[in-house]
Amino acid sequence: MPLVKGNAIVVDEFVHLADDAELPADGAVLVSAERFLADPEKALSRKDKLGVIWPNNRDVDDLLPYLARLTAVALVFPVFRDGRAYTQARLLRERYKFRGELRATGQVLRDQFVFMLRAGFDAFEVKKQSDAEAFAVVAKRYSVFYQPTGDGRVTAFHRRLMHLPEGVRS
């Protein structure tokens, strides 16, 4: 499955670990939420990168005690019309200040890439190579936005405000 990160197709450094597989001592792994929450300290005691695959029907507040020690959180889009992972992404980025990799996984479609970027996702597991190749074009299509969101970009309103003389801004 192709992984898009930084507007390019990259090699995925994370291995998706099955729940019944042995937890390796090293190497970047993504584990299920169930496996992680069963013994978070064991998973976090590893010396290498750890990420959690977080379903969209679980509260992200359950991750709060561990966020600073996680390298990645993969949020699941089980079907394209289920947008709960957008809310989870915004909460993780804006409210909880998560700065690790925020990955979209599941039904990640090219017509939703811009929305996912704006919600704060920075990595995308896509099903088709053609979607991965189209990502860079889609991501560069828009450079100015009106709505503030989790990707940290300055809105059009704030850009205009920055260019006004000091006395007019206040």
Backbone bond lengths (Angstrom), bond angles and torsions (degrees), N, CA, C in turn:
res aa  C-N    CA-C-N  psi(-1)  N-CA   C-N-CA  omega(-1)  CA-C   N-CA-C  phi
1 M - - - 1.452 - - 1.535 107.51 -
2 P 1.336 117.99 123.19 1.466 120.06 -178.76 1.533 111.98 -66.07
3 L 1.328 114.79 145.03 1.460 122.00 176.09 1.523 107.98 -117.06
4 V 1.329 115.67 127.76 1.454 121.81 177.87 1.518 107.63 -108.40
5 K 1.326 115.63 128.31 1.461 121.32 179.55 1.522 107.35 -150.86
6 G 1.328 116.21 134.45 1.456 119.06 -179.14 1.518 113.05 61.59
7 N 1.325 116.93 36.53 1.466 123.85 -179.92 1.525 113.70 61.53
8 A 1.317 117.48 25.38 1.463 121.03 178.32 1.526 109.16 -143.15
9 I 1.319 114.99 156.11 1.460 120.50 173.95 1.526 106.31 -81.18
10 V 1.329 116.21 126.39 1.465 120.87 -176.49 1.522 110.39 -126.43
11 V 1.316 114.94 163.73 1.457 120.68 173.75 1.527 107.20 -77.96
12 D 1.303 116.71 130.36 1.463 121.92 -179.19 1.525 108.70 -75.86
13 E 1.326 117.07 115.86 1.459 120.40 179.75 1.531 112.11 -76.96
14 F 1.325 116.37 -16.66 1.466 120.91 -178.68 1.523 111.12 -90.91
15 V 1.328 115.28 139.43 1.458 122.70 172.66 1.523 106.53 -101.53
16 H 1.331 116.99 130.50 1.470 121.45 174.29 1.524 107.11 -76.78
17 L 1.301 115.75 114.00 1.457 120.50 -174.88 1.527 110.50 -95.42
18 A 1.302 116.49 126.80 1.467 121.33 176.94 1.523 108.97 -66.88
19 D 1.326 116.49 151.99 1.462 121.15 -177.32 1.529 112.93 -61.55
20 D 1.327 116.91 -29.83 1.464 119.11 -178.70 1.533 113.18 -94.67
21 A 1.336 117.39 1.53 1.466 121.04 179.96 1.525 110.29 -81.69
22 E 1.309 114.80 150.13 1.471 121.49 176.79 1.528 109.45 -64.50
23 L 1.308 116.58 136.68 1.462 121.73 177.60 1.529 108.10 -76.79
24 P 1.338 117.81 112.76 1.468 119.46 -176.75 1.530 111.49 -70.39
25 A 1.313 115.62 153.29 1.468 121.06 179.93 1.521 111.26 -70.39
26 D 1.325 116.46 -32.43 1.463 119.14 -179.73 1.518 110.37 -137.77
27 G 1.322 115.60 170.23 1.458 122.10 -175.70 1.518 110.22 96.32
28 A 1.316 116.35 142.10 1.462 122.25 -179.76 1.523 109.61 -73.06
29 V 1.339 116.65 128.79 1.465 120.78 -179.36 1.521 110.98 -131.54
30 L 1.330 114.19 149.13 1.461 123.08 169.86 1.518 106.72 -110.94
31 V 1.331 115.94 126.70 1.454 120.62 179.33 1.525 109.47 -118.47
32 S 1.307 116.06 158.22 1.466 120.62 178.80 1.527 109.84 -68.71
33 A 1.320 116.08 158.35 1.464 121.60 177.14 1.519 110.20 -60.75
34 E 1.328 117.45 -40.74 1.457 120.92 -178.70 1.520 110.81 -61.58
35 R 1.312 116.02 -46.74 1.467 120.08 -179.82 1.529 110.13 -64.17
36 F 1.317 116.31 -44.62 1.455 120.46 -178.60 1.523 111.36 -61.49
37 L 1.332 117.20 -49.22 1.460 120.75 -175.78 1.533 112.90 -71.09
38 A 1.336 117.36 -19.67 1.466 120.44 177.28 1.532 110.80 -65.56
39 D 1.341 117.21 -34.44 1.473 121.32 178.31 1.525 109.18 -157.05
40 P 1.324 117.83 73.60 1.461 120.58 -175.72 1.529 113.87 -61.53
41 E 1.309 117.66 -36.19 1.470 119.32 -178.16 1.526 111.86 -67.06
42 K 1.324 116.75 -36.08 1.469 119.66 176.68 1.527 109.82 -63.20
43 A 1.323 116.17 -46.69 1.469 119.89 -179.78 1.524 111.20 -64.24
44 L 1.316 117.04 -41.18 1.463 121.31 -177.20 1.525 113.26 -77.47
45 S 1.320 118.23 -12.48 1.459 120.74 -179.84 1.527 112.35 -77.27
46 R 1.315 117.20 -10.50 1.470 121.28 177.70 1.523 109.35 -63.57
47 K 1.311 115.57 154.15 1.463 120.72 -179.39 1.524 112.18 -85.81
48 D 1.320 118.03 -14.99 1.459 121.12 -175.45 1.525 111.30 -104.58
49 K 1.318 116.27 -179.98 1.465 122.96 -174.72 1.523 112.12 -66.35
50 L 1.339 113.61 140.26 1.464 120.25 179.00 1.516 109.21 -131.56
51 G 1.323 115.44 133.99 1.455 121.72 174.18 1.512 109.64 -129.07
52 V 1.334 115.50 159.62 1.456 121.61 -178.80 1.525 109.39 -122.21
53 I 1.319 116.37 134.51 1.467 122.17 173.83 1.524 106.02 -88.81
54 W 1.325 116.02 111.22 1.459 121.40 -171.50 1.526 110.31 -108.26
55 P 1.336 118.14 115.84 1.471 120.06 -179.87 1.530 110.93 -69.02
56 N 1.319 115.58 155.40 1.465 119.09 -175.40 1.529 113.19 -77.71
57 N 1.315 118.18 -3.74 1.467 119.93 177.81 1.532 111.89 -100.98
58 R 1.333 117.04 9.76 1.471 121.37 176.07 1.515 108.81 -107.38
59 D 1.300 116.61 146.04 1.454 122.72 178.78 1.529 109.67 -74.66
60 V 1.342 117.42 128.04 1.465 120.06 179.56 1.528 111.74 -68.47
61 D 1.319 117.36 -16.15 1.469 119.78 176.27 1.533 111.67 -59.32
62 D 1.330 117.10 -26.43 1.465 120.60 177.96 1.527 112.16 -65.07
63 L 1.333 116.92 -19.67 1.466 121.65 179.91 1.531 113.49 -88.13
64 L 1.322 117.22 -15.47 1.468 121.11 -172.36 1.523 115.20 -49.82
65 P 1.321 119.88 -45.61 1.470 118.29 -177.79 1.531 113.56 -64.52
66 Y 1.330 117.54 -14.68 1.459 121.37 -172.49 1.527 114.03 -115.50
67 L 1.319 117.78 -8.92 1.468 121.40 -171.84 1.520 113.60 -54.03
68 A 1.307 117.86 -42.64 1.466 120.76 -177.07 1.527 111.91 -64.87
69 R 1.323 117.52 -19.54 1.462 121.04 -177.25 1.527 112.91 -104.04
70 L 1.329 117.49 -2.47 1.465 121.21 177.88 1.526 110.02 -93.17
71 T 1.313 116.02 140.26 1.456 121.35 177.35 1.517 111.11 -86.21
72 A 1.334 116.70 -31.94 1.458 120.92 -175.85 1.523 110.93 -148.68
73 V 1.334 113.73 150.08 1.459 121.15 170.44 1.526 105.60 -129.70
74 A 1.326 115.80 122.69 1.468 121.80 177.88 1.526 107.30 -101.82
75 L 1.322 116.10 115.25 1.466 121.39 179.88 1.524 109.07 -96.03
76 V 1.308 115.95 137.46 1.463 121.79 -169.76 1.526 111.52 -99.41
77 F 1.336 114.94 130.16 1.459 123.61 169.69 1.529 106.05 -105.27
78 P 1.355 118.54 94.96 1.467 119.91 -175.87 1.529 112.93 -67.03
79 V 1.331 117.14 -34.16 1.460 123.33 173.75 1.525 106.96 -140.67
80 F 1.318 117.06 154.20 1.460 120.21 -173.09 1.524 113.54 -63.55
81 R 1.318 117.75 -25.03 1.468 119.99 -176.51 1.533 113.20 -91.01
82 D 1.313 117.50 3.23 1.466 122.28 179.51 1.531 108.04 -101.22
83 G 1.323 116.63 107.15 1.457 121.30 -172.91 1.512 116.02 -101.05
84 R 1.317 118.64 16.29 1.471 119.74 -177.84 1.530 112.51 -61.13
85 A 1.326 117.79 -29.32 1.468 120.19 179.67 1.529 111.46 -67.21
86 Y 1.333 118.34 -24.77 1.470 120.32 174.17 1.531 109.87 -62.55
87 T 1.317 116.35 -44.59 1.467 120.89 179.18 1.519 110.08 -64.89
88 Q 1.323 117.16 -43.04 1.462 120.28 177.92 1.524 110.87 -59.36
89 A 1.333 116.42 -42.78 1.469 120.67 -179.45 1.521 110.98 -62.38
90 R 1.308 116.84 -46.72 1.467 120.16 179.91 1.519 111.09 -62.78
91 L 1.320 117.38 -41.18 1.463 119.80 177.43 1.532 110.75 -61.45
92 L 1.316 116.82 -46.88 1.463 120.17 -179.17 1.527 111.64 -61.84
93 R 1.312 117.76 -42.69 1.464 121.13 -177.84 1.533 112.66 -77.20
94 E 1.312 116.93 -48.31 1.466 120.16 -170.78 1.527 113.40 -87.35
95 R 1.292 117.70 -47.86 1.467 119.88 -176.62 1.526 111.69 -82.27
96 Y 1.338 116.12 -43.87 1.460 119.76 -173.42 1.523 113.87 -100.25
97 K 1.334 117.37 -1.12 1.475 123.55 173.67 1.525 113.65 56.58
98 F 1.324 117.35 35.72 1.459 121.13 177.46 1.520 108.94 -68.50
99 R 1.329 117.56 125.30 1.463 122.24 -177.19 1.519 113.10 -112.03
100 G 1.330 116.96 3.20 1.456 120.11 177.22 1.522 110.48 -76.76
101 E 1.314 115.47 -174.11 1.463 120.45 178.48 1.521 109.26 -69.01
102 L 1.312 115.24 130.51 1.460 121.47 175.73 1.520 106.30 -115.16
103 R 1.318 115.45 108.86 1.461 122.28 -170.67 1.519 111.45 -107.24
104 A 1.326 115.98 134.98 1.463 121.99 172.53 1.526 107.32 -94.18
105 T 1.317 115.80 130.43 1.454 120.35 -179.78 1.531 109.64 -137.34
106 G 1.308 116.97 161.05 1.463 121.12 -177.77 1.520 110.16 99.13
107 Q 1.330 116.36 -130.99 1.470 121.57 -179.86 1.535 109.84 -83.17
108 V 1.317 115.62 78.10 1.462 123.03 -179.94 1.531 106.87 -100.35
109 L 1.331 115.83 107.85 1.460 121.26 -174.63 1.522 111.17 -108.64
110 R 1.321 115.78 149.86 1.468 120.02 -174.63 1.519 113.53 -61.45
111 D 1.316 119.33 -30.79 1.463 119.44 -179.16 1.530 112.08 -75.19
112 Q 1.320 117.59 -4.84 1.462 121.33 177.66 1.531 112.94 -107.95
113 F 1.331 117.99 -1.12 1.465 121.47 -176.83 1.525 112.68 -55.09
114 V 1.324 117.43 -47.88 1.461 120.15 -177.18 1.524 110.42 -62.69
115 F 1.320 117.38 -42.35 1.461 120.72 178.83 1.533 110.86 -63.76
116 M 1.318 116.03 -38.90 1.458 119.92 178.86 1.529 111.23 -66.63
117 L 1.312 116.69 -42.20 1.465 120.26 175.42 1.523 110.63 -58.72
118 R 1.310 116.33 -46.27 1.463 121.19 -178.51 1.525 111.61 -64.42
119 A 1.321 118.06 -29.01 1.463 121.03 178.60 1.526 111.89 -77.68
120 G 1.340 116.99 -13.18 1.457 119.97 177.07 1.522 115.55 116.24
121 F 1.328 117.91 -0.84 1.465 120.25 176.97 1.524 109.23 -68.01
122 D 1.333 116.26 143.29 1.460 119.64 176.15 1.529 112.89 -129.51
123 A 1.328 117.31 2.89 1.461 122.21 175.33 1.525 108.04 -143.96
124 F 1.340 115.16 145.71 1.461 120.13 -171.73 1.522 110.00 -140.38
125 E 1.322 116.38 119.35 1.458 121.13 172.00 1.513 106.55 -89.65
126 V 1.316 116.41 117.35 1.465 119.86 -179.19 1.518 109.44 -114.29
127 K 1.308 115.55 155.88 1.463 120.94 -176.85 1.529 112.37 -81.06
128 K 1.349 115.58 -35.44 1.466 119.46 -173.17 1.527 111.45 -113.20
129 Q 1.312 115.79 139.75 1.460 122.01 176.94 1.526 110.89 -59.39
130 S 1.327 117.35 -36.54 1.468 120.42 -179.33 1.526 111.50 -64.66
131 D 1.338 117.81 -34.11 1.466 120.66 176.00 1.521 110.46 -67.41
132 A 1.317 116.15 -41.44 1.463 120.12 178.65 1.533 110.49 -61.65
133 E 1.314 116.83 -42.14 1.459 120.85 -179.30 1.522 111.69 -67.87
134 A 1.323 116.97 -31.50 1.471 120.66 -179.49 1.524 112.57 -78.80
135 F 1.310 117.21 -14.81 1.462 120.37 -173.93 1.531 113.20 -58.54
136 A 1.315 117.68 -48.01 1.469 120.33 -176.93 1.522 111.45 -58.65
137 V 1.316 116.62 -38.83 1.463 120.64 178.88 1.526 110.00 -66.26
138 V 1.313 116.77 -45.05 1.460 121.51 -178.79 1.531 110.44 -65.07
139 A 1.330 116.90 -42.77 1.466 121.10 -176.56 1.529 112.00 -65.28
140 K 1.309 118.05 -29.13 1.468 121.65 -178.70 1.529 112.74 -90.17
141 R 1.303 117.77 -6.71 1.456 121.70 -174.36 1.525 112.54 -63.24
142 Y 1.325 117.73 -37.77 1.468 121.53 -176.83 1.519 109.66 -118.54
143 S 1.318 115.99 132.37 1.461 119.41 -179.92 1.527 112.34 -118.37
144 V 1.316 118.11 -13.70 1.462 121.88 -178.95 1.527 108.29 -128.08
145 F 1.345 115.36 135.94 1.452 120.99 -179.26 1.517 109.73 -131.73
146 Y 1.315 116.34 151.72 1.455 121.63 178.84 1.523 112.40 -91.79
147 Q 1.323 117.52 -32.51 1.455 121.07 -175.26 1.529 110.84 -91.86
148 P 1.342 117.42 135.65 1.464 119.44 172.93 1.527 109.33 -75.04
149 T 1.317 116.99 139.21 1.460 120.43 178.82 1.521 110.87 -149.23
150 G 1.314 115.11 -173.05 1.453 122.87 -171.92 1.502 117.27 -72.15
151 D 1.322 119.66 -4.37 1.464 118.79 -178.88 1.524 112.89 -87.22
152 G 1.312 118.01 -3.52 1.454 121.46 174.66 1.514 116.68 81.21
153 R 1.318 118.66 1.95 1.466 120.26 179.65 1.520 111.18 -71.48
154 V 1.323 115.22 148.02 1.457 121.55 177.71 1.531 108.07 -75.52
155 T 1.327 117.07 134.53 1.462 121.15 -179.17 1.522 110.90 -75.11
156 A 1.312 116.75 165.12 1.467 122.06 178.46 1.524 110.47 -59.05
157 F 1.315 117.25 -42.22 1.460 121.64 178.99 1.530 110.72 -58.54
158 H 1.308 117.13 -47.93 1.463 120.86 -178.33 1.530 111.70 -69.94
159 R 1.314 118.26 -31.29 1.474 120.42 174.38 1.524 109.85 -62.60
160 R 1.327 115.59 -45.53 1.463 119.33 179.12 1.525 110.88 -62.88
161 L 1.310 116.09 -41.76 1.459 121.84 -179.08 1.530 111.37 -61.04
162 M 1.330 116.77 -38.09 1.459 121.56 -179.63 1.526 111.57 -65.28
163 H 1.324 117.78 -25.03 1.463 121.15 -176.97 1.527 113.54 -94.11
164 L 1.333 117.56 -0.40 1.454 121.12 177.16 1.528 110.32 -82.58
165 P 1.324 117.52 150.55 1.463 119.23 175.36 1.525 110.31 -60.65
166 E 1.327 116.69 152.73 1.478 122.76 -174.46 1.526 113.00 -53.14
167 G 1.303 120.15 -44.70 1.456 122.36 -177.43 1.520 113.55 -67.19
168 V 1.317 117.88 -26.16 1.470 121.61 -179.13 1.523 111.12 -79.31
169 R 1.327 118.52 -28.22 1.461 122.75 -176.88 1.517 113.20 -67.20
170 S 1.312 118.37 -32.83 1.458 119.86 -173.61 1.469 115.38 -86.58
